[in-house]
Amino acid sequence: WWRRHALRNLYERSAAGEEFPRSLVEELIGEAKETNVRDAVSAVDGIHAMLGGTGDWIFDLYAEAIAEEVRAHLVNLAFSSRTTDDETVTWLEKNVGTESGPLVHLAMASALQRVPVEKRWSIAEELSRKSIPPEDENLVLMIWYGMEPAVVSNAEAALELARSGIPP
């Protein structure tokens, strides 16, 4: 309860235009790099409340985050707005090839639906090449939901991908 209340308080203060001390943000960034997932995710939420969903802080913290759950949460926050800028899409394209965590892959597949259709193909293709655990039905479906609109515009590539045996 205390964490949610503190986070709500931060969002309200931020919406009212309050400026937060840089030392507080730095302290939360330090917390977000910790191995305790619950504290790290709470710290990321606090940073998001103070700084918003834009800026390089998400990209920088993603590169330094140890826990897969924290990286997945950062991907979700990066794509939480209705519009996605080119910088965020480029960041996703760059990181999809190097990421190894299945939970982060799921967050990236979910983010596909916020990526412009013409830019989805390379990301979806890279996600499809990842090792997908057989028991994870959600990842395959999320990749498909992101790819489906792109299939119409690039039917030849979709057929080639299907012939290669890569899911979906």
Secondary structure as GFF3:
##gff-version 3
##sequence-region A 1 168
A	DSSP	alpha_helix	2	15	.	.	.	ID=ss1
A	DSSP	alpha_helix	22	32	.	.	.	ID=ss2
A	DSSP	alpha_helix	37	51	.	.	.	ID=ss3
A	DSSP	alpha_helix	57	64	.	.	.	ID=ss4
A	DSSP	alpha_helix	68	78	.	.	.	ID=ss5
A	DSSP	alpha_helix	86	96	.	.	.	ID=ss6
A	DSSP	alpha_helix	102	111	.	.	.	ID=ss7
A	DSSP	three_ten_helix	112	114	.	.	.	ID=ss8
A	DSSP	alpha_helix	117	128	.	.	.	ID=ss9
A	DSSP	alpha_helix	137	153	.	.	.	ID=ss10
A	DSSP	alpha_helix	155	163	.	.	.	ID=ss11
###
